[in-house]
Amino acid sequence: MRRTVCLAYGVACYAIFFATFLYLIAFLANFMVPKGIDDGVPSATGAAVLINFALMALFGVQHSVMARPAFKRRLEAFLPESIERSTFVLAASVALIILYWQWRPLPQLIWDAESPVAQAALWGLLLAGFGIVLLSTFVIDHFDLFGLRQVWLGLVGRVYTHPPFQVTYFYKFIRHPIYLGLLLGFWGTPRMTLGHLLFAIGMSGYILVGVQYEERDLEMFLGETYRRYKQRVPMLIPAVGKPHETVKPRPGAADSFGH
């Protein structure tokens, strides 16, 4: 009975995550959602900036704290090990849902691309970015990353082991393609308002800080294997030319919402 409940919990957490991920794309595009990033009644600029930064900080703190190995070990003392990842995914999704709900629009225009070619290119950048995010999760193991593999193994009574990670596809050219995809998605818009710019700056800043902690955790977990990988493959700007040789670390010990 307990294993079945854990499986149902994991599936529910995954469903909430996937809906939240799709909403993020529509939220940034102001497309067919109850509230986009530029929707709502504008409030005083200073108050809106403070509230929006607080919402991004809530997501950043949740993400950074819960992604650390020490916190995971403490969480496993209270929860079944099989749902630790699902709980992280649920908490990250709830933090984003709160951000969507309470986000204050700042409609002042920063740029507005009028050329159809420029508009298509910028929309393409957004879609390509989130496409890279989704595809990269399958390269490293989508179902493990979002907790479904863990609850399934718990249901059938098998011991969880970290899946091996082949450095293939995007990972031959860049160490963090998920973060790169998110950056492209955050900035790819033909109509940039002050509110969208604030979101892009805040979330990009979080990625640039958070990736340093993730790299530290990966080095602690993988040791020399990851240090050699770092020497061959750049962090966020893809290497061009000849692909780097394949190495075999495992997926990131510090995997967060995207990675």
Legacy VTK file of the C-alpha trace (Angstrom):
# vtk DataFile Version 3.0
C-alpha trace
ASCII
DATASET POLYDATA
POINTS 259 float
0.000 0.000 0.000
2.750 2.457 0.946
4.619 1.787 -2.310
1.453 2.379 -4.333
0.861 5.687 -2.540
4.456 6.732 -3.256
3.977 5.907 -6.941
0.748 7.912 -7.110
2.482 10.801 -5.345
5.398 10.694 -7.791
3.106 10.638 -10.823
1.071 13.562 -9.423
4.234 15.581 -8.761
5.424 14.914 -12.302
2.073 15.974 -13.788
2.167 19.215 -11.794
5.746 19.836 -12.923
4.987 19.258 -16.602
1.962 21.562 -16.508
4.085 24.181 -14.726
6.838 23.855 -17.344
4.391 24.313 -20.222
2.806 27.253 -18.410
6.250 28.880 -18.113
6.581 28.960 -21.899
3.095 30.420 -22.321
3.645 32.822 -19.395
6.721 34.326 -21.048
4.999 34.438 -24.435
1.747 35.922 -23.017
-0.013 33.184 -24.964
-3.327 31.498 -24.082
-2.917 31.464 -20.293
-4.991 33.178 -17.587
-2.037 35.367 -16.715
1.069 36.110 -18.758
4.131 38.005 -17.639
2.680 41.293 -18.947
-0.929 40.695 -17.894
-2.638 42.302 -14.925
-3.159 45.760 -13.501
0.151 47.671 -13.219
1.138 48.849 -9.748
3.765 51.285 -8.518
7.061 50.485 -10.221
9.121 50.312 -7.026
6.678 47.996 -5.271
6.351 45.788 -8.355
10.129 45.431 -8.664
10.479 44.460 -4.999
7.630 41.936 -5.122
8.906 40.365 -8.330
12.446 40.053 -6.996
11.052 38.470 -3.818
9.144 35.918 -5.925
12.292 35.022 -7.870
14.266 34.839 -4.629
11.684 32.410 -3.200
12.204 30.134 -6.187
15.983 30.525 -6.014
16.223 29.743 -2.300
13.947 26.701 -2.597
15.881 25.440 -5.583
19.349 25.991 -4.188
18.696 24.682 -0.676
16.760 21.567 -1.702
19.268 20.700 -4.444
22.176 20.429 -2.014
23.210 16.894 -1.010
23.157 17.748 2.720
19.505 18.828 2.533
18.601 15.705 0.572
20.077 13.521 3.293
18.044 15.344 5.960
14.872 15.043 3.885
15.346 11.304 3.493
15.279 10.974 7.296
11.593 12.003 7.205
10.404 10.781 3.798
10.762 7.510 1.896
13.855 7.716 -0.266
11.814 6.970 -3.383
9.886 10.261 -3.160
12.756 12.606 -2.268
13.172 13.706 -5.890
9.431 14.010 -6.447
9.172 16.246 -3.377
11.880 18.517 -4.770
10.061 18.676 -8.112
6.773 19.507 -6.366
8.349 22.265 -4.248
9.988 23.830 -7.325
6.669 23.717 -9.186
4.795 25.331 -6.289
7.398 28.126 -6.112
6.874 28.817 -9.822
3.086 28.685 -9.499
3.280 31.312 -6.750
5.476 33.425 -9.025
2.949 33.210 -11.884
0.089 34.048 -9.539
1.650 37.019 -7.772
3.832 38.461 -10.556
3.362 42.216 -11.010
3.409 43.441 -14.628
5.749 46.264 -15.641
4.497 47.134 -19.135
7.095 49.762 -20.056
8.585 48.777 -23.423
12.291 48.024 -23.730
12.125 46.813 -27.323
9.415 45.834 -29.770
10.572 44.060 -32.911
8.430 45.218 -35.822
10.140 43.262 -38.597
8.431 39.913 -39.276
11.870 38.348 -39.697
13.044 39.638 -36.316
9.807 38.527 -34.660
10.106 35.036 -36.115
13.758 34.814 -35.069
13.015 35.833 -31.484
10.019 33.504 -31.151
12.224 30.793 -32.617
14.842 31.537 -29.967
12.275 31.052 -27.194
10.963 27.784 -28.642
14.443 26.474 -29.435
15.568 27.262 -25.889
12.782 25.331 -24.218
13.143 22.568 -26.791
16.806 22.204 -25.785
15.735 22.062 -22.137
13.271 19.234 -22.746
15.528 17.230 -25.072
18.470 17.546 -22.673
16.442 15.992 -19.867
15.922 12.897 -22.014
19.635 12.738 -22.823
20.516 12.425 -19.127
17.356 10.451 -18.095
14.116 12.419 -17.991
12.243 10.007 -15.735
15.037 9.827 -13.174
15.487 13.596 -13.178
11.831 14.172 -12.305
11.352 11.329 -9.848
9.304 8.797 -11.807
12.047 6.175 -12.017
12.593 6.326 -8.256
8.940 5.696 -7.348
8.636 2.928 -9.945
11.691 1.126 -8.552
10.218 1.546 -5.063
6.956 -0.015 -6.235
8.636 -3.120 -7.677
11.015 -3.450 -4.736
14.250 -2.771 -6.595
17.177 -0.838 -5.140
17.720 2.552 -6.714
21.031 3.102 -8.480
22.118 6.248 -10.254
21.858 5.770 -14.027
25.096 5.991 -15.998
25.521 9.180 -17.978
26.966 9.062 -21.463
28.305 12.424 -22.581
26.484 12.447 -25.894
24.528 14.898 -28.032
24.477 18.359 -26.407
26.770 17.264 -23.588
29.673 16.788 -25.975
29.640 20.518 -26.658
28.408 22.119 -23.437
28.257 20.984 -19.815
24.909 22.605 -19.002
22.651 22.654 -22.082
19.548 22.862 -19.880
20.732 26.138 -18.415
21.623 27.451 -21.871
18.149 26.518 -23.100
16.538 28.348 -20.196
18.611 31.450 -20.892
17.507 31.430 -24.534
13.898 30.966 -23.465
14.035 33.803 -20.946
15.475 36.308 -23.423
13.747 35.198 -26.636
10.855 37.583 -27.097
10.021 40.106 -29.830
8.351 42.364 -27.265
10.503 42.962 -24.206
8.811 44.862 -21.384
10.420 46.045 -18.181
8.719 43.200 -16.305
9.995 40.569 -18.727
13.458 42.128 -18.610
13.398 41.980 -14.810
12.453 38.294 -14.967
15.161 37.533 -17.528
17.847 39.329 -15.516
16.809 37.818 -12.190
16.518 34.236 -13.405
19.678 34.502 -15.507
21.545 35.771 -12.469
20.258 32.830 -10.451
21.470 30.394 -13.118
24.939 31.957 -13.212
25.235 31.718 -9.426
23.545 28.332 -9.066
25.712 26.655 -11.679
28.778 27.380 -9.542
27.294 25.420 -6.622
26.247 22.626 -8.951
29.742 22.383 -10.411
31.186 22.196 -6.897
28.842 19.363 -5.948
29.621 17.498 -9.150
33.341 17.742 -8.528
32.884 16.446 -4.992
30.773 13.541 -6.251
32.702 12.606 -9.402
36.183 13.826 -8.552
38.807 13.675 -11.274
36.322 12.396 -13.859
34.360 15.632 -13.746
37.465 17.803 -13.559
38.707 16.253 -16.805
35.274 16.782 -18.339
35.401 20.468 -17.338
38.746 20.850 -19.073
37.362 19.480 -22.344
33.844 20.897 -22.478
32.771 24.531 -21.854
30.114 25.439 -19.295
27.479 27.534 -21.082
28.844 28.587 -24.473
28.890 25.562 -26.799
32.185 24.450 -28.276
32.232 24.514 -32.069
34.134 22.288 -34.397
35.148 18.744 -33.550
33.025 17.136 -30.810
34.804 16.272 -27.598
35.469 12.663 -26.721
32.870 10.707 -24.803
33.320 10.358 -21.060
31.081 8.605 -18.563
30.151 10.534 -15.455
26.657 10.090 -14.031
23.890 12.731 -14.102
24.452 15.790 -11.962
24.472 15.165 -8.222
23.034 18.647 -7.873
20.281 18.402 -10.475
17.819 21.241 -10.075
14.617 22.271 -11.875
16.251 22.131 -15.221
19.418 20.216 -14.520
LINES 1 260
259 0 1 2 3 4 5 6 7 8 9 10 11 12 13 14 15 16 17 18 19 20 21 22 23 24 25 26 27 28 29 30 31 32 33 34 35 36 37 38 39 40 41 42 43 44 45 46 47 48 49 50 51 52 53 54 55 56 57 58 59 60 61 62 63 64 65 66 67 68 69 70 71 72 73 74 75 76 77 78 79 80 81 82 83 84 85 86 87 88 89 90 91 92 93 94 95 96 97 98 99 100 101 102 103 104 105 106 107 108 109 110 111 112 113 114 115 116 117 118 119 120 121 122 123 124 125 126 127 128 129 130 131 132 133 134 135 136 137 138 139 140 141 142 143 144 145 146 147 148 149 150 151 152 153 154 155 156 157 158 159 160 161 162 163 164 165 166 167 168 169 170 171 172 173 174 175 176 177 178 179 180 181 182 183 184 185 186 187 188 189 190 191 192 193 194 195 196 197 198 199 200 201 202 203 204 205 206 207 208 209 210 211 212 213 214 215 216 217 218 219 220 221 222 223 224 225 226 227 228 229 230 231 232 233 234 235 236 237 238 239 240 241 242 243 244 245 246 247 248 249 250 251 252 253 254 255 256 257 258
